[in-house]
Amino acid sequence: MTRLTFACAAALTLAAAPVLAQQAKTVAPVAVPQQAQPAVGSEEWLRQRGESYSAAPDSEQDPAEVETTTKLNTGIAAEAAAAERADAQARADFEAENQRWREEQARSSTARAQWEADVAAADSARARWERERAQWEADVAACRASNRVCIVPEPPAAPK
């Protein structure tokens, strides 16, 4: 019996633990005064990130290094210009293809609307023919039922 009591108490404690955890009071966060953030790219902003830049005076710069840097910058600028031209060409190609697709879509929509109109006209003609055929059959049946000589006209022509 004591084992059962102990097991029940343990089960109730485990079941109640999440409820009690949710009822715990939360402590309001302590407000820490914010320091003014430096402008992006400023000297202070770079310093906080462990970066700094200061150009050496022209008298201290190595001419070979300046020439190499200039060549690299020229190459990078040429690659950027080529990429910009390729991007502009890709945008133009996309717009042209998009316009072609819209025109094809418009033609397709027009053709579908025409087809639907043709189907509606054909359905209407078929329904009219079926009504005329039913009327003709009823007239022929009525004439034959009257026991008199009937001149049977041709049945209505089927729609084409």
Secondary structure per residue as TSV (DSSP state, phi and psi in degrees):
chain	resnum	aa	ss	phi	psi
A	1	M	-	360.0	-37.3
A	2	T	H	-68.8	-32.3
A	3	R	H	-64.6	-42.7
A	4	L	H	-63.3	-42.1
A	5	T	H	-64.4	-44.4
A	6	F	H	-63.3	-42.2
A	7	A	H	-64.5	-40.6
A	8	C	H	-65.7	-41.4
A	9	A	H	-65.7	-39.6
A	10	A	H	-65.8	-41.5
A	11	A	H	-64.7	-42.7
A	12	L	H	-65.3	-38.5
A	13	T	H	-64.3	-44.5
A	14	L	H	-64.9	-37.8
A	15	A	H	-70.8	-33.2
A	16	A	H	-85.3	-14.9
A	17	A	H	-58.1	-47.5
A	18	P	H	-62.6	-36.6
A	19	V	H	-65.7	-43.6
A	20	L	H	-66.7	-34.6
A	21	A	H	-66.8	-35.0
A	22	Q	H	-72.6	-25.4
A	23	Q	T	-86.7	-2.3
A	24	A	S	-63.6	139.9
A	25	K	-	-77.0	137.0
A	26	T	-	-91.3	146.6
A	27	V	-	-94.5	132.3
A	28	A	-	-64.1	136.2
A	29	P	-	-66.7	144.6
A	30	V	-	-79.9	128.1
A	31	A	-	-76.0	123.3
A	32	V	-	-102.0	125.4
A	33	P	-	-62.5	134.0
A	34	Q	-	-86.1	135.3
A	35	Q	-	-83.3	151.2
A	36	A	-	-63.3	129.7
A	37	Q	-	-81.1	135.5
A	38	P	-	-71.4	156.6
A	39	A	-	-65.4	141.7
A	40	V	T	-61.4	130.0
A	41	G	T	90.7	-7.2
A	42	S	S	-74.3	168.1
A	43	E	H	-59.1	-43.0
A	44	E	H	-65.3	-40.5
A	45	W	H	-61.4	-45.3
A	46	L	H	-65.4	-41.1
A	47	R	H	-62.1	-40.3
A	48	Q	H	-63.3	-25.6
A	49	R	T	-96.3	6.5
A	50	G	T	79.1	18.5
A	51	E	-	-116.2	149.8
A	52	S	-	-154.3	150.4
A	53	Y	-	-140.7	129.5
A	54	S	-	-149.9	123.6
A	55	A	-	-71.6	138.7
A	56	A	-	-74.3	151.3
A	57	P	-	-60.7	153.6
A	58	D	G	-55.4	-33.2
A	59	S	G	-68.1	-23.2
A	60	E	G	-96.3	-6.4
A	61	Q	S	-82.8	142.2
A	62	D	-	-81.1	122.7
A	63	P	H	-58.9	-36.6
A	64	A	H	-65.4	-40.8
A	65	E	H	-67.8	-39.8
A	66	V	H	-62.4	-42.5
A	67	E	H	-65.1	-43.2
A	68	T	H	-63.1	-43.1
A	69	T	H	-63.2	-40.8
A	70	T	H	-63.1	-43.8
A	71	K	H	-62.7	-44.3
A	72	L	H	-62.0	-44.6
A	73	N	H	-63.2	-38.7
A	74	T	H	-64.1	-42.6
A	75	G	H	-63.3	-42.7
A	76	I	H	-64.0	-42.1
A	77	A	H	-63.9	-39.3
A	78	A	H	-65.8	-41.2
A	79	E	H	-64.8	-40.0
A	80	A	H	-64.8	-40.7
A	81	A	H	-65.5	-41.3
A	82	A	H	-64.0	-40.5
A	83	A	H	-64.7	-38.6
A	84	E	H	-64.8	-41.9
A	85	R	H	-64.4	-41.8
A	86	A	H	-64.0	-39.9
A	87	D	H	-65.3	-42.7
A	88	A	H	-63.0	-40.4
A	89	Q	H	-65.7	-41.8
A	90	A	H	-63.5	-40.4
A	91	R	H	-63.3	-42.8
A	92	A	H	-64.1	-42.3
A	93	D	H	-62.3	-42.0
A	94	F	H	-62.3	-46.5
A	95	E	H	-62.0	-40.9
A	96	A	H	-63.8	-45.5
A	97	E	H	-66.1	-38.4
A	98	N	H	-64.2	-40.9
A	99	Q	H	-64.8	-42.0
A	100	R	H	-61.3	-43.4
A	101	W	H	-62.9	-41.7
A	102	R	H	-63.2	-40.6
A	103	E	H	-64.8	-43.5
A	104	E	H	-63.4	-39.1
A	105	Q	H	-63.3	-40.9
A	106	A	H	-64.8	-43.5
A	107	R	H	-62.2	-41.9
A	108	S	H	-64.6	-41.9
A	109	S	H	-64.6	-40.2
A	110	T	H	-64.3	-44.1
A	111	A	H	-63.4	-39.4
A	112	R	H	-65.8	-42.6
A	113	A	H	-62.2	-40.0
A	114	Q	H	-65.0	-42.6
A	115	W	H	-61.3	-44.0
A	116	E	H	-63.0	-38.1
A	117	A	H	-65.6	-41.4
A	118	D	H	-63.6	-41.0
A	119	V	H	-64.0	-43.0
A	120	A	H	-62.5	-41.2
A	121	A	H	-65.4	-41.9
A	122	A	H	-65.1	-40.9
A	123	D	H	-63.5	-40.5
A	124	S	H	-64.2	-43.9
A	125	A	H	-63.8	-40.8
A	126	R	H	-64.4	-42.6
A	127	A	H	-63.6	-41.0
A	128	R	H	-63.3	-43.5
A	129	W	H	-62.9	-42.4
A	130	E	H	-63.2	-38.3
A	131	R	H	-65.3	-45.3
A	132	E	H	-63.9	-40.0
A	133	R	H	-65.4	-42.6
A	134	A	H	-63.8	-40.1
A	135	Q	H	-64.3	-43.3
A	136	W	H	-61.9	-46.0
A	137	E	H	-62.3	-39.5
A	138	A	H	-65.6	-40.2
A	139	D	H	-64.4	-44.1
A	140	V	H	-64.2	-44.1
A	141	A	H	-63.8	-38.8
A	142	A	H	-67.2	-38.9
A	143	C	H	-66.3	-45.2
A	144	R	H	-65.6	-34.7
A	145	A	H	-71.1	-19.9
A	146	S	T	-82.4	-1.9
A	147	N	T	57.1	40.8
A	148	R	S	-127.8	169.8
A	149	V	-	-75.7	126.9
A	150	C	-	-114.5	136.0
A	151	I	-	-98.9	109.4
A	152	V	-	-89.2	119.0
A	153	P	-	-74.5	165.9
A	154	E	-	-63.7	144.2
A	155	P	-	-68.5	158.9
A	156	P	-	-61.1	143.8
A	157	A	-	-71.5	139.8
A	158	A	-	-68.9	147.4
A	159	P	-	-67.8	151.9
A	160	K	-	-99.4	360.0
